[in-house]
Amino acid sequence: MSSSAAAAPPVDHTQLFDRIAAAAKNYPKPDVTFGYGTAGFRTLGKRLPSVIFSVGLLAVLRSQRFNGKAIGVMVTASHNPEADNGVKLVDPAGEMLEQSWEAYATTLANCASPAELVAAYKQLAEQLHINIGAPASVVYAADTRPSSPELIKALEAALAAFGDHVKTNNIGVTTTPILHYVVKATNDTSGEYGEPTIEGYQKKTAAAFKALIGNRGPLKPLPVDCANGVGALSLADFSKHIGDLLPFRPLNTELNKEGVLNYQCGADYVKTKQQLPPSVAESGLLNHPDNRGASFDGDADRLIYYYLKGGKSFRLLDGDKIAVLAALFIGDLVTRAKLTDKIQVGVVQTAYANGSSTKFIKSRNIPVTCTATGVKHLHHAALNYDIGVYFEANGHGTVLFSDDTIATLKKTEPESPDQDRAIKHLLALSQLINQAVGDALSDLLLVEVVLAHRGWSAEEWDAGYEDLPNRLVKVEVPDRHIFHTTDAERKLTSPAGLQARIDEAVLKVEQGRSFVRPSGTEDCVRVYAEAATSSAVDTLAAAVTDLVKTAAAEAAPHP
């Protein structure tokens, strides 16, 4: 037990447990089994009050485990439909909750009564040797969903049970990445990471962007589809800090209109449908061949770019394209900084990455690691590189600079103006990029910086390699939990025999590749397929989808 925890003021634990039980009575658990997955808890918003209450208890325990460091709680369902909501915990360095604690979150969320919840909470604290009376700190926020205010009340009810022993900071309605930033900045005792406020995030990001653009601005106006979500607020705030250096043309900014959040817009819509959101198409802002556009998702942690080739043909610039753009640019800067012997740049992808992108990156002598789907897996793998670039194809990703890399950059004495510029640009990139988590705004600025330095249009960016035609199909099944994977989710271990049948289907098409995995955020199974031609990939996707439906039906219990 640390000295700071042992020195905490004494607490009457019996009274604390009574307060928790009394408050929990206002949030009865519905007849639903909850599980803390890749994106935390996520389901219909009306089902979540009891879950949010239990998350409040766990956030306090987690903070006490770290001697009072701030833990984040974000109420959001990201790219899901408006009726959904969710919640996830953020660890002290701004990263996702440690995986071993996901089971604790699940246990508390599934307690059927206040008495059972208190008992489980007490047992967990004893098991982990945590002093329940120690100080704690919780920072929390929500996106714009209609259900969020009531869920925040449930969270606050849990935190209030602890009285003055828990320091709380409600930063209001904001993006998921900003909440991660504020948590990380709050716990940075050196103060170097930035001011732990929304304004601090905007100022830090704007200063780095201005330093990197230099005299290359002002840049061309950029249409940004905000998915009718909280990203619209963040984008408007950021514009105040950079003026006309990068003029935005915000689209889908309706925050108070019912039913429009993520509806026929946003990064997930563009990636899945592989077409412009209707509102973006109708705006005409992309009709000029040199114009490009971008889409956020509902909580602004995903980014997708696109343009119309020749002003007509839709072209997608997804997370793979962003990863390649960033990795090659950063690799070039490391070379110009004459630090290739000290700094290794690497890329982390998932099985959803287009095969052409992986081949292209490797051809440039940049190592690639493949991990299971989910930010926690990518983030962890990226830490193995000095500068780790990780992006999922869906547009969620970031770049991690190790502490040793920052130290190396700061202590290197440049021998030429070009080396000096390269070092300064790398340091500025480490400030521009939100290293805590994928951040649509931060990543958008990264893309614009690279394109400005290269002098490229979207079409020139796109010309590096040609994506293999691919399809992503969502298949509703009676029970997604019967699907188990291995090999970074590229192979199924169950249902028995299904992988062999998928392999047979893949062999029938040129450059075929397909895999199946249960969704971590929705009640469905996802089928990914790619092949040499559009017709071949349609055939493969349909075949594998049929195989999945058949296997799911055979495994379902029969009356």
C-alpha positions in Angstrom: 0.0 0.0 0.0 1.4 3.4 -0.9 2.1 6.0 1.7 -0.4 8.4 0.0 -3.2 5.9 0.1 -2.5 4.9 3.7 -2.5 8.5 4.8 -6.0 9.1 3.4 -8.6 10.4 6.0 -10.6 7.6 7.6 -14.0 6.7 6.2 -16.9 4.9 7.7 -17.2 2.2 5.1 -20.5 1.0 6.4 -22.0 4.4 5.7 -20.4 4.5 2.3 -21.8 1.1 1.3 -25.3 2.2 2.6 -25.0 5.4 0.4 -24.1 3.3 -2.6 -26.9 0.9 -2.1 -29.4 3.7 -1.6 -28.3 5.5 -4.8 -28.3 2.3 -6.8 -32.0 1.7 -6.1 -32.7 4.5 -8.5 -31.0 2.5 -11.3 -32.4 -1.0 -11.4 -30.7 -3.4 -13.8 -32.8 -4.4 -16.8 -33.0 -8.1 -17.8 -30.0 -7.8 -20.1 -26.5 -9.3 -19.8 -23.8 -6.7 -20.3 -20.2 -7.1 -21.5 -17.3 -4.7 -21.5 -15.9 -5.1 -25.0 -13.6 -3.3 -27.5 -15.6 0.0 -27.2 -16.6 -0.4 -23.5 -20.3 -1.0 -22.9 -22.6 -0.2 -25.8 -26.3 -0.9 -26.4 -29.6 1.0 -26.4 -29.3 4.1 -24.3 -32.4 3.3 -22.2 -30.8 0.1 -21.0 -27.6 1.8 -19.6 -28.4 3.8 -16.4 -27.5 0.9 -14.1 -24.4 0.2 -16.1 -23.2 3.8 -15.9 -23.8 3.8 -12.2 -21.5 0.7 -11.8 -18.9 2.3 -14.0 -18.8 5.2 -11.7 -17.9 2.9 -8.8 -15.2 1.2 -10.9 -13.7 4.5 -12.0 -13.2 5.4 -8.3 -11.5 2.1 -7.6 -9.3 2.5 -10.6 -8.3 5.9 -9.5 -7.5 4.7 -6.0 -5.4 1.9 -7.5 -3.3 4.7 -9.1 -3.0 6.7 -5.8 -5.6 9.2 -6.9 -4.6 9.8 -10.5 -7.5 10.9 -12.7 -9.5 8.3 -14.5 -11.7 9.2 -17.5 -15.3 8.2 -18.2 -16.7 8.9 -21.7 -20.4 8.5 -22.4 -20.7 7.8 -26.1 -21.7 5.2 -28.7 -19.4 6.7 -31.4 -20.7 5.7 -34.9 -23.7 3.7 -33.6 -27.3 4.8 -34.3 -28.7 7.6 -32.2 -30.8 5.4 -30.0 -27.7 3.6 -28.8 -25.3 4.9 -26.1 -22.3 3.5 -24.3 -19.6 4.2 -21.8 -15.9 3.5 -21.6 -13.1 4.1 -19.0 -9.9 5.9 -19.8 -6.7 5.1 -17.9 -4.3 7.8 -16.5 -2.1 8.1 -19.5 -5.1 8.7 -21.7 -5.1 5.1 -23.0 -7.9 2.5 -23.0 -8.8 0.7 -19.8 -6.3 -2.1 -18.9 -7.7 -5.3 -20.3 -7.7 -7.2 -17.0 -10.2 -4.7 -15.6 -12.7 -5.3 -18.4 -13.9 -8.4 -16.5 -14.3 -6.3 -13.3 -16.5 -3.8 -15.2 -18.6 -6.7 -16.6 -19.0 -8.2 -13.1 -20.3 -5.0 -11.5 -22.5 -4.2 -14.5 -24.4 -7.5 -14.2 -25.2 -7.3 -10.5 -28.9 -7.9 -10.2 -29.6 -5.8 -7.1 -28.0 -3.0 -5.0 -27.0 -5.5 -2.3 -25.3 -7.7 -4.9 -23.6 -4.6 -6.4 -22.2 -3.5 -3.0 -21.0 -7.0 -2.2 -19.2 -7.3 -5.5 -17.7 -3.9 -5.1 -16.4 -4.8 -1.6 -15.0 -8.1 -2.8 -13.3 -6.5 -5.7 -11.7 -3.8 -3.5 -10.5 -6.6 -1.1 -9.2 -8.7 -3.9 -7.2 -5.9 -5.4 -6.0 -4.6 -2.0 -7.5 -1.1 -2.6 -8.2 1.3 0.2 -11.8 2.3 -0.4 -11.3 5.4 1.7 -8.4 6.7 -0.4 -8.7 9.9 -2.5 -9.8 9.5 -6.1 -10.3 11.7 -9.2 -12.7 11.2 -12.1 -12.9 13.3 -15.3 -16.0 12.7 -17.4 -17.8 13.9 -20.6 -20.5 12.9 -23.0 -21.4 13.3 -26.7 -24.6 14.8 -28.0 -27.0 11.9 -27.8 -30.4 12.5 -26.3 -29.8 9.8 -23.7 -26.5 11.2 -22.5 -27.8 13.8 -19.9 -29.7 11.1 -17.9 -26.7 8.7 -18.1 -24.4 11.5 -16.8 -26.8 11.8 -13.8 -26.4 8.1 -13.1 -22.7 8.5 -13.1 -22.8 11.5 -10.9 -25.1 9.7 -8.4 -22.4 7.0 -8.1 -19.6 9.5 -7.6 -21.6 11.5 -5.1 -21.9 8.5 -2.8 -18.1 9.0 -2.0 -18.5 12.6 -0.9 -15.4 14.7 -0.8 -13.0 11.8 -1.2 -13.7 11.9 -5.0 -12.6 14.9 -7.0 -14.8 15.2 -10.1 -14.4 17.2 -13.3 -17.3 17.3 -15.7 -15.9 18.8 -18.9 -19.3 18.7 -20.5 -20.2 17.8 -24.1 -17.1 17.1 -26.1 -15.4 14.6 -28.3 -14.0 11.3 -27.1 -10.4 12.3 -28.1 -10.6 15.5 -26.1 -11.7 13.6 -23.0 -8.6 11.3 -23.4 -6.4 14.4 -23.8 -7.7 16.0 -20.7 -7.2 12.8 -18.6 -3.6 12.5 -19.9 -2.9 16.2 -19.3 -4.4 16.1 -15.8 -2.0 13.4 -14.8 1.0 15.0 -16.4 2.7 16.6 -13.3 5.4 18.2 -15.5 2.8 20.3 -17.3 4.5 19.6 -20.6 1.7 17.7 -22.3 -0.7 20.7 -22.2 -3.3 22.5 -20.2 -5.9 19.9 -18.9 -8.9 21.6 -20.5 -10.8 21.7 -23.8 -9.3 25.1 -24.5 -5.9 23.7 -23.7 -6.4 21.0 -26.3 -7.4 23.5 -28.9 -4.5 25.9 -28.2 -1.8 23.1 -28.2 -3.1 21.6 -31.4 -3.4 24.9 -33.2 0.1 26.0 -32.2 1.6 22.8 -33.6 -0.5 23.1 -36.8 0.7 26.7 -37.4 4.3 25.7 -36.8 4.1 22.8 -39.4 2.2 24.8 -42.1 4.5 27.8 -41.8 4.3 29.9 -44.9 2.5 27.2 -46.9 -1.0 28.6 -46.0 -3.7 29.5 -46.3 -4.8 26.1 -47.5 -7.7 25.3 -49.7 -11.2 25.2 -48.0 -12.0 21.7 -46.8 -15.6 20.3 -46.6 -15.9 18.3 -43.3 -18.9 16.0 -42.7 -19.4 16.2 -38.9 -22.0 13.3 -38.8 -24.4 15.6 -36.9 -22.3 14.9 -33.9 -20.1 16.5 -31.3 -17.2 17.0 -33.8 -19.1 20.0 -35.2 -18.5 21.8 -31.9 -14.8 20.9 -31.8 -14.3 22.0 -35.4 -16.0 25.3 -34.8 -13.9 25.9 -31.6 -10.7 25.0 -33.4 -11.4 27.4 -36.3 -11.3 30.3 -33.9 -7.6 29.4 -33.1 -6.4 29.2 -36.7 -8.5 31.7 -38.6 -8.3 31.3 -42.3 -5.2 29.1 -42.3 -7.4 26.2 -43.1 -11.0 27.3 -43.9 -13.5 24.5 -43.1 -16.8 24.0 -44.8 -18.7 22.1 -42.1 -21.6 19.8 -43.2 -24.0 17.7 -41.1 -23.8 19.9 -38.0 -27.4 19.4 -36.8 -27.0 18.7 -33.0 -30.5 19.2 -31.9 -32.5 17.5 -34.6 -33.9 14.1 -33.7 -32.7 11.0 -35.6 -29.9 12.6 -37.7 -26.8 11.5 -35.7 -24.7 9.2 -37.9 -27.7 8.9 -40.2 -26.6 8.6 -43.9 -23.4 10.5 -43.0 -20.2 10.1 -41.0 -17.0 8.1 -41.4 -18.7 4.7 -40.9 -21.3 5.4 -43.5 -18.7 6.4 -46.1 -16.4 3.5 -45.3 -19.2 0.9 -45.4 -21.2 2.2 -48.3 -18.1 3.4 -50.2 -20.0 6.5 -51.4 -20.5 10.2 -50.5 -23.0 11.0 -47.8 -26.1 12.4 -49.7 -25.7 15.8 -48.1 -22.1 16.0 -49.2 -23.0 15.0 -52.8 -25.9 17.5 -52.8 -23.6 20.3 -51.6 -21.6 20.2 -54.8 -18.4 21.1 -52.8 -16.5 18.1 -54.2 -17.5 18.5 -57.9 -14.2 20.2 -58.8 -11.5 17.6 -59.5 -9.0 19.3 -57.1 -11.4 19.2 -54.1 -11.3 16.7 -51.3 -13.6 16.1 -48.3 -13.5 14.4 -45.0 -15.9 12.7 -42.6 -15.8 12.4 -38.8 -17.9 9.8 -36.9 -20.4 10.7 -34.1 -17.8 11.2 -31.4 -15.0 12.4 -33.7 -12.5 9.6 -33.2 -12.6 8.3 -36.7 -11.6 10.1 -40.0 -12.2 9.1 -43.6 -11.2 11.2 -46.6 -12.5 11.0 -50.2 -12.7 12.9 -53.5 -14.3 12.6 -56.9 -11.8 11.6 -59.5 -12.3 13.8 -62.5 -15.1 15.5 -60.5 -17.3 12.4 -61.0 -15.9 9.0 -59.7 -15.9 8.4 -56.0 -12.6 7.5 -54.5 -12.1 6.5 -50.8 -9.1 7.5 -48.8 -9.5 5.4 -45.6 -7.4 4.6 -42.6 -5.0 2.5 -44.7 -4.3 5.4 -47.0 -3.9 7.8 -44.0 -1.4 5.3 -42.4 0.6 5.1 -45.6 0.7 8.9 -46.0 1.8 9.5 -42.4 4.3 6.6 -42.2 6.1 7.6 -45.4 6.2 11.3 -44.5 7.5 10.6 -41.0 10.0 8.1 -42.4 11.3 10.8 -44.8 11.7 13.2 -41.9 13.6 10.7 -39.8 15.9 10.2 -42.8 16.4 13.9 -43.2 17.0 14.2 -39.5 19.8 11.6 -40.0 18.4 9.5 -37.2 17.5 6.2 -39.0 20.0 4.3 -36.8 18.2 5.5 -33.7 14.5 5.8 -34.6 12.5 3.0 -36.2 9.2 3.9 -37.8 6.7 1.0 -38.0 3.0 0.5 -39.0 0.4 -1.5 -37.2 -2.7 -2.8 -39.0 -5.5 -5.2 -38.5 -6.9 -7.9 -40.8 -9.2 -5.3 -42.3 -6.3 -3.5 -43.9 -6.3 -3.7 -47.7 -3.8 -6.1 -48.9 -2.4 -3.6 -51.4 -1.6 -1.1 -48.5 0.4 -3.7 -46.6 2.3 -4.7 -49.7 3.1 -1.0 -50.5 4.3 -0.2 -47.0 6.6 -3.2 -46.9 8.0 -2.3 -50.3 9.2 1.0 -48.8 11.2 -1.0 -46.1 8.8 0.0 -43.3 7.9 -2.9 -41.0 4.3 -3.9 -40.6 2.6 -5.7 -37.6 -0.9 -7.2 -37.8 -3.0 -7.3 -34.6 -6.5 -8.2 -33.6 -9.2 -5.6 -34.2 -9.5 -3.0 -31.5 -7.7 0.1 -30.4 -6.2 -1.6 -27.3 -4.4 -4.2 -29.5 -3.1 -1.7 -32.1 -2.0 0.8 -29.4 0.0 -1.8 -27.5 1.7 -3.1 -30.7 2.6 0.4 -31.8 4.5 0.9 -28.6 7.1 -1.6 -29.9 8.3 1.0 -32.4 10.1 4.2 -31.7 7.4 5.9 -33.8 4.4 3.6 -34.3 1.8 4.5 -36.8 -1.5 2.6 -36.2 -4.7 3.0 -38.1 -7.7 0.7 -38.6 -9.2 0.8 -42.1 -12.3 2.4 -40.6 -10.3 5.6 -40.0 -9.5 5.2 -36.3 -5.8 5.7 -35.5 -2.9 7.8 -34.4 0.9 8.0 -34.2 2.9 7.2 -31.0 6.3 8.8 -30.3 8.2 7.0 -27.6 9.7 9.0 -24.7 13.2 8.0 -25.9 12.4 9.2 -29.4 11.4 12.7 -28.1 14.5 12.8 -26.0 16.7 11.8 -29.0 15.1 14.5 -31.1 15.6 17.2 -28.4 19.3 16.4 -27.7 20.4 15.9 -31.4 22.6 18.8 -32.5 21.7 19.5 -36.2 24.5 19.9 -38.7 22.5 21.5 -41.4 19.4 23.7 -41.9 17.6 20.7 -43.5 18.4 18.4 -40.6 17.3 21.2 -38.2 13.9 21.6 -40.0 13.3 17.8 -40.0 13.9 17.6 -36.3 11.6 20.5 -35.5 8.9 19.1 -37.8 9.1 15.7 -36.0 8.8 17.4 -32.6 5.9 19.6 -33.9 4.1 16.4 -35.2 4.4 14.9 -31.7 2.5 17.9 -30.4 -0.1 18.0 -33.2 -1.0 14.3 -33.0 -3.2 13.2 -30.1 -1.1 10.3 -28.9 -3.6 9.2 -26.4 -6.2 7.9 -28.9 -7.4 8.1 -32.5 -8.6 11.7 -33.0 -10.5 12.8 -36.2 -9.6 16.4 -35.9 -5.9 15.8 -35.0 -5.6 13.2 -37.8 -7.3 15.6 -40.3 -4.7 18.2 -39.5 -1.9 15.6 -39.9 -3.2 14.8 -43.4 -3.4 18.4 -44.3 0.1 19.1 -43.1 1.5 16.2 -45.1 -0.4 17.2 -48.3 0.8 20.8 -47.9 4.4 19.7 -47.5 4.2 17.3 -50.4 2.3 19.8 -52.6 -0.2 17.0 -53.4 -3.8 16.9 -54.3 -6.0 14.0 -53.1 -5.6 12.3 -56.4 -1.8 12.4 -56.1 -2.1 11.0 -52.6 -4.3 8.3 -53.9 -1.9 7.4 -56.7 0.6 5.5 -54.5 -1.2 2.2 -54.8 -4.6 0.8 -55.9 -6.8 -0.8 -53.3 -8.0 -4.3 -54.1 -11.8 -4.2 -54.4 -13.2 -5.1 -51.0 -16.5 -5.5 -49.3 -17.5 -5.4 -45.6 -20.8 -7.1 -44.9 -22.7 -7.0 -41.6 -24.5 -10.3 -40.9 -27.1 -10.6 -38.2 -27.0 -14.0 -36.5 -28.8 -15.5 -33.5 -25.6 -15.7 -31.4 -22.4 -13.9 -32.4 -20.6 -15.5 -29.4 -20.3 -18.9 -31.2 -17.8 -17.3 -33.5 -14.2 -17.6 -32.2 -11.0 -16.4 -34.0 -7.3 -16.8 -33.9 -4.3 -15.5 -35.9 -5.2 -11.8 -35.3 -8.8 -12.6 -36.1 -7.9 -13.8 -39.6 -9.0 -17.4 -39.0 -12.1 -19.0 -37.3 -11.7 -21.8 -34.7 -15.4 -22.2 -34.4 -18.1 -23.0 -35.6 -16.3 -26.2 -36.5 -15.6 -26.6 -40.2 -16.6 -23.1 -41.2 -13.0 -21.9 -41.8 -12.3 -24.8 -44.2 -15.4 -23.9 -46.3 -14.3 -20.2 -46.3 -10.9 -21.2 -47.5 -12.5 -23.2 -50.4 -14.5 -20.1 -51.4 -11.4 -17.9 -51.3 -9.4 -20.2 -53.6 -12.1 -19.8 -56.3 -11.3 -16.1 -56.9 -8.1 -14.4 -58.0 -6.2 -12.6 -55.2 -9.0 -13.7 -52.8 -9.0 -13.0 -49.1 -11.8 -13.2 -46.6 -12.3 -13.5 -42.9 -15.1 -13.5 -40.4 -15.2 -12.1 -36.9 -17.9 -11.3 -34.3 -18.4 -7.6 -33.9 -17.1 -6.0 -30.7 -19.7 -3.3 -30.6 -22.9 -4.7 -32.2 -25.0 -7.9 -32.2 -23.7 -9.2 -35.5 -20.9 -10.9 -37.4 -18.7 -9.0 -39.9 -17.6 -10.6 -43.2 -14.6 -9.0 -45.0 -13.7 -10.0 -48.5 -11.3 -8.7 -51.1 -10.3 -9.9 -54.6 -8.8 -8.8 -57.9 -12.0 -7.5 -59.4 -15.3 -6.0 -58.2 -17.3 -8.9 -59.6 -15.0 -11.4 -57.9 -15.2 -9.8 -54.5 -19.0 -9.6 -54.8 -19.1 -13.3 -55.5 -16.8 -14.0 -52.6 -18.6 -11.8 -50.1 -21.9 -13.4 -51.0 -20.5 -16.9 -50.7 -18.9 -16.3 -47.3 -22.1 -14.5 -46.0 -24.2 -17.6 -47.0 -21.7 -19.9 -45.2 -21.9 -17.8 -42.1 -25.7 -17.8 -42.1 -25.8 -21.5 -42.6 -23.3 -22.2 -39.8 -25.2 -19.8 -37.4 -28.5 -21.5 -38.2 -27.1 -24.9 -37.6 -25.6 -23.9 -34.3 -28.8 -22.2 -33.1 -30.9 -24.1 -30.5 -34.0 -25.8 -32.0 -37.3 -25.8 -30.2 
